[in-house]
Amino acid sequence: MRLAVAVSASVTDGVARTRRFAARPAESRVHDEHQRANAYRIKRHATTHQRKRSPPHGPHRRSAMHDRYRHDATRRDGHAVVIGGGMAGLISARVLTDFFDQVTILERAPEATSRPWRSGAPQSRHPHLLLAQGRIILENLFPGLHDDLRQTGTPVFDFGQRAVILTPSGLTPTVATGIICQSSSRPLLETLLYARVQALPGIVIHRGTTATGLCYNAATTTVTGVAHTRRGDHAASSRTTTELEADLIVDASGRHSRLPDWLAHHGLPRPRT
């Protein structure tokens, strides 16, 4: 059956196209409609993807470090400082060794002791689970870390077979998911990462060191380094403050971070949290 359509239009070629389309079988018209819809979705996706990937302008432009290394990912020079030697600080330092000749970690805790936990690590006495994606990322950054954990006796298991979660509808079923996880204590994982990072070329770790502020050049509106003190026998009021120059500073000090106060002290806006 053929369908006749009457269209009133002021543009004659548009009327002609509509009449030719109406004179075709319904199956062919439906096929063409699907093709046009798919073409529209592809074009819209490409436009959206291009718009999202286009570099922002104005105050939200890419970071200086990105502009500095985007043309030569193998270039390594300069000095980076990481405040905090926990999980975030150690992993950040490892990544920064790909971009900087020297990376310095400032950790306020003194030398490690025989205690299985430390006050600065949240929930360090609780059981911890290294999830699948985190396990993959850490193995890429620290090849052989899985084997190091295995040698300490940490279990490796399928999450769906060994982990049981209580939900409002009851316990989750025991099924093989292929999601391989590894369980270890927080201090154990930190100890292994600390040894790996400490052995990297260009890494300097200052323990018993507290960051006290940012070094700021008002003329160039540039943060140039970190002020810090070392823990010793002297009273806190008599400790000598030392300035450490840096091309990049990473604040990985966690919940005790004083970065908002440091920025406000120099008239800079506090970061939104």
C-alpha positions as a printed NumPy array, in Angstrom:
array([[  0.   ,   0.   ,   0.   ],
       [  1.301,   3.451,  -0.906],
       [  0.588,   6.5  ,   1.168],
       [ -0.319,   9.877,  -0.326],
       [  0.655,  12.941,   1.685],
       [ -0.382,  16.506,   0.925],
       [  2.033,  19.122,   2.229],
       [  1.561,  22.853,   1.83 ],
       [  4.962,  24.524,   1.688],
       [  6.341,  27.662,   0.162],
       [  9.569,  25.97 ,  -0.946],
       [  8.93 ,  23.807,  -4.002],
       [ 11.968,  21.559,  -3.604],
       [ 10.861,  20.749,  -0.061],
       [  7.427,  19.759,  -1.338],
       [  8.993,  17.628,  -4.035],
       [ 11.185,  15.789,  -1.514],
       [  8.2  ,  15.19 ,   0.752],
       [  6.117,  13.78 ,  -2.115],
       [  8.926,  11.482,  -3.246],
       [  9.328,  10.229,   0.321],
       [  5.57 ,   9.676,   0.695],
       [  5.437,   7.656,  -2.493],
       [  7.964,   5.083,  -1.203],
       [  7.018,   1.913,   0.715],
       [  6.647,   2.266,   4.464],
       [  9.515,  -0.196,   5.171],
       [ 11.966,   1.91 ,   3.171],
       [ 10.84 ,   5.092,   4.897],
       [ 11.329,   3.531,   8.338],
       [ 14.827,   2.375,   7.335],
       [ 15.738,   5.883,   6.208],
       [ 14.388,   7.355,   9.424],
       [ 16.602,   4.994,  11.461],
       [ 19.632,   5.926,   9.388],
       [ 18.996,   9.634,   9.867],
       [ 18.477,   9.175,  13.606],
       [ 21.72 ,   7.205,  13.939],
       [ 23.613,   9.794,  11.9  ],
       [ 22.244,  12.535,  14.158],
       [ 23.284,  10.675,  17.31 ],
       [ 26.798,  10.067,  15.955],
       [ 27.177,  13.703,  14.933],
       [ 25.845,  14.932,  18.271],
       [ 28.172,  12.595,  20.2  ],
       [ 31.178,  13.742,  18.174],
       [ 30.289,  17.395,  18.71 ],
       [ 29.759,  16.901,  22.445],
       [ 32.971,  14.888,  22.766],
       [ 34.916,  17.564,  20.924],
       [ 33.372,  20.283,  23.067],
       [ 34.272,  18.471,  26.281],
       [ 37.85 ,  17.868,  25.154],
       [ 38.447,  21.399,  23.933],
       [ 40.785,  23.244,  26.318],
       [ 39.02 ,  25.664,  28.641],
       [ 39.785,  29.346,  28.49 ],
       [ 40.144,  32.13 ,  30.985],
       [ 40.696,  31.327,  34.669],
       [ 39.915,  27.621,  34.15 ],
       [ 42.661,  26.936,  31.627],
       [ 44.884,  23.869,  31.975],
       [ 47.591,  23.805,  34.612],
       [ 51.073,  25.088,  33.926],
       [ 52.511,  21.621,  34.512],
       [ 50.24 ,  20.183,  31.82 ],
       [ 51.37 ,  22.852,  29.333],
       [ 54.952,  22.296,  30.326],
       [ 55.047,  18.559,  29.705],
       [ 52.329,  17.897,  27.143],
       [ 54.818,  17.984,  24.224],
       [ 57.503,  15.85 ,  25.875],
       [ 56.273,  13.335,  28.427],
       [ 59.848,  12.067,  28.994],
       [ 61.206,  15.428,  30.118],
       [ 62.21 ,  15.458,  33.796],
       [ 63.525,  18.481,  35.657],
       [ 62.653,  20.715,  38.571],
       [ 61.688,  20.008,  42.165],
       [ 58.33 ,  18.915,  43.588],
       [ 57.378,  18.833,  47.27 ],
       [ 54.714,  16.547,  48.741],
       [ 53.301,  17.426,  52.16 ],
       [ 52.343,  14.186,  53.89 ],
       [ 53.811,  10.705,  53.661],
       [ 50.654,   8.61 ,  53.869],
       [ 49.042,   6.646,  51.054],
       [ 48.141,   9.74 ,  49.023],
       [ 51.552,  11.312,  49.547],
       [ 53.538,   8.189,  48.651],
       [ 51.545,   7.503,  45.493],
       [ 51.71 ,  11.166,  44.455],
       [ 55.475,  11.15 ,  44.934],
       [ 55.803,   8.05 ,  42.77 ],
       [ 53.864,   9.702,  39.926],
       [ 55.845,  12.937,  40.232],
       [ 59.144,  11.092,  39.711],
       [ 58.079,  10.754,  36.068],
       [ 58.122,  14.561,  35.726],
       [ 60.665,  15.951,  38.189],
       [ 64.329,  15.295,  38.908],
       [ 63.772,  15.565,  42.652],
       [ 60.7  ,  14.901,  44.774],
       [ 60.766,  15.715,  48.495],
       [ 58.253,  14.289,  50.97 ],
       [ 57.642,  16.148,  54.241],
       [ 56.174,  13.776,  56.843],
       [ 55.475,  15.045,  60.349],
       [ 55.554,  11.598,  61.977],
       [ 58.973,  10.566,  63.314],
       [ 60.783,   7.431,  62.231],
       [ 58.564,   4.367,  61.997],
       [ 58.255,   2.323,  65.188],
       [ 57.162,  -1.222,  65.935],
       [ 53.55 ,  -0.099,  66.508],
       [ 51.131,  -1.653,  63.996],
       [ 49.324,   1.684,  63.599],
       [ 49.954,   5.425,  63.699],
       [ 47.782,   8.286,  64.852],
       [ 47.771,  10.091,  61.503],
       [ 46.3  ,   7.168,  59.56 ],
       [ 42.491,   6.962,  59.8  ],
       [ 41.092,   3.548,  60.733],
       [ 44.605,   2.082,  60.691],
       [ 43.581,  -0.614,  63.203],
       [ 40.632,  -1.744,  61.08 ],
       [ 40.719,  -4.439,  58.379],
       [ 41.398,  -3.024,  54.91 ],
       [ 40.66 ,  -4.328,  51.443],
       [ 42.567,  -3.387,  48.305],
       [ 39.873,  -3.355,  45.614],
       [ 40.465,  -4.638,  42.101],
       [ 41.044,  -1.337,  40.29 ],
       [ 43.256,   0.046,  43.032],
       [ 45.232,  -3.194,  42.992],
       [ 45.79 ,  -2.837,  39.236],
       [ 46.838,   0.813,  39.507],
       [ 49.293,   0.152,  42.328],
       [ 50.814,  -2.792,  40.475],
       [ 51.365,  -0.574,  37.431],
       [ 53.061,   2.063,  39.575],
       [ 54.979,  -0.431,  41.723],
       [ 55.619,  -3.619,  39.713],
       [ 55.841,  -6.654,  41.979],
       [ 53.776,  -5.167,  44.806],
       [ 51.248,  -8.011,  44.564],
       [ 53.988, -10.568,  45.124],
       [ 55.343,  -8.588,  48.073],
       [ 51.897,  -8.647,  49.674],
       [ 51.488, -12.358,  48.969],
       [ 54.775, -13.122,  50.699],
       [ 53.441, -11.494,  53.864],
       [ 50.464, -13.867,  53.828],
       [ 47.759, -11.456,  52.69 ],
       [ 44.818, -13.345,  51.119],
       [ 43.85 , -12.887,  47.47 ],
       [ 40.258, -13.81 ,  46.63 ],
       [ 37.251, -13.301,  44.398],
       [ 35.149, -10.534,  45.926],
       [ 31.852, -12.278,  45.195],
       [ 32.948, -15.538,  46.809],
       [ 34.593, -14.298,  50.   ],
       [ 32.951, -10.955,  50.758],
       [ 29.415, -10.983,  52.154],
       [ 27.465,  -7.722,  52.385],
       [ 24.325,  -7.24 ,  54.473],
       [ 21.769,  -5.264,  52.456],
       [ 18.18 ,  -4.274,  53.354],
       [ 17.01 ,  -7.361,  51.446],
       [ 19.452,  -9.735,  53.13 ],
       [ 22.941, -11.103,  52.514],
       [ 24.418, -10.9  ,  49.047],
       [ 24.674, -14.244,  47.229],
       [ 27.989, -16.052,  46.957],
       [ 28.948, -16.029,  43.277],
       [ 32.147, -15.829,  41.262],
       [ 32.537, -12.301,  39.879],
       [ 36.085, -12.281,  38.545],
       [ 36.801,  -9.213,  40.703],
       [ 40.059, -10.132,  42.409],
       [ 40.791,  -8.323,  45.668],
       [ 43.604,  -8.416,  48.192],
       [ 43.224,  -7.863,  51.914],
       [ 45.918,  -6.346,  54.112],
       [ 46.256,  -3.939,  56.994],
       [ 46.751,  -0.265,  56.26 ],
       [ 50.146,  -0.089,  58.045],
       [ 51.443,  -3.111,  56.11 ],
       [ 50.55 ,  -1.626,  52.739],
       [ 52.007,   1.748,  53.73 ],
       [ 55.239,   0.084,  54.864],
       [ 55.674,  -1.684,  51.527],
       [ 54.904,   1.474,  49.547],
       [ 57.238,   3.527,  51.728],
       [ 60.125,   1.143,  51.029],
       [ 59.399,   1.229,  47.286],
       [ 59.192,   5.028,  47.142],
       [ 62.272,   5.517,  49.304],
       [ 64.311,   3.412,  46.861],
       [ 63.339,   5.514,  43.832],
       [ 66.007,   7.815,  42.37 ],
       [ 65.45 ,  11.472,  43.148],
       [ 63.272,  10.833,  46.215],
       [ 64.092,  12.6  ,  49.486],
       [ 61.987,  11.899,  52.6  ],
       [ 62.139,  14.15 ,  55.675],
       [ 60.413,  12.531,  58.641],
       [ 59.647,  14.434,  61.808],
       [ 59.098,  17.516,  59.644],
       [ 56.032,  19.742,  59.838],
       [ 54.995,  22.087,  57.035],
       [ 54.108,  25.463,  58.55 ],
       [ 53.196,  27.597,  55.551],
       [ 53.744,  28.554,  51.943],
       [ 56.511,  30.745,  50.587],
       [ 54.865,  33.409,  48.461],
       [ 56.209,  36.017,  46.051],
       [ 53.686,  38.856,  46.061],
       [ 55.341,  40.597,  43.106],
       [ 54.757,  37.636,  40.805],
       [ 51.768,  36.216,  42.758],
       [ 53.533,  32.864,  42.803],
       [ 53.903,  30.213,  45.488],
       [ 57.617,  29.444,  45.492],
       [ 58.029,  26.843,  48.207],
       [ 57.115,  25.448,  51.614],
       [ 58.147,  26.635,  55.069],
       [ 58.751,  23.819,  57.556],
       [ 60.24 ,  22.957,  60.933],
       [ 61.938,  19.793,  62.128],
       [ 60.935,  18.025,  65.316],
       [ 63.712,  17.962,  67.898],
       [ 64.564,  18.575,  71.496],
       [ 63.783,  22.281,  71.314],
       [ 60.418,  23.727,  72.203],
       [ 58.035,  24.358,  69.357],
       [ 58.375,  28.131,  69.775],
       [ 62.171,  27.994,  69.356],
       [ 62.319,  25.705,  66.348],
       [ 63.972,  27.113,  63.266],
       [ 61.776,  27.545,  60.21 ],
       [ 63.353,  26.51 ,  56.934],
       [ 62.126,  27.399,  53.463],
       [ 62.208,  24.749,  50.764],
       [ 61.889,  25.981,  47.19 ],
       [ 59.629,  24.001,  44.865],
       [ 58.249,  24.144,  41.335],
       [ 55.163,  22.175,  42.381],
       [ 53.6  ,  21.523,  45.785],
       [ 51.142,  18.723,  46.557],
       [ 49.191,  18.884,  49.819],
       [ 48.528,  15.292,  50.874],
       [ 48.313,  16.009,  54.593],
       [ 44.74 ,  14.761,  54.842],
       [ 42.103,  15.975,  57.262],
       [ 44.626,  18.063,  59.228],
       [ 45.504,  20.146,  56.171],
       [ 46.107,  23.834,  56.874],
       [ 46.297,  24.8  ,  53.208],
       [ 43.142,  26.999,  53.3  ],
       [ 44.661,  29.067,  56.136],
       [ 48.006,  29.325,  54.344],
       [ 46.367,  30.619,  51.186],
       [ 44.183,  33.07 ,  53.082],
       [ 47.268,  34.382,  54.892],
       [ 48.628,  35.572,  51.539],
       [ 45.295,  36.995,  50.403],
       [ 44.535,  34.06 ,  48.12 ],
       [ 41.068,  32.471,  47.933],
       [ 40.379,  29.417,  50.03 ],
       [ 39.761,  26.254,  47.996],
       [ 36.188,  25.001,  47.955],
       [ 35.762,  21.753,  49.868]])
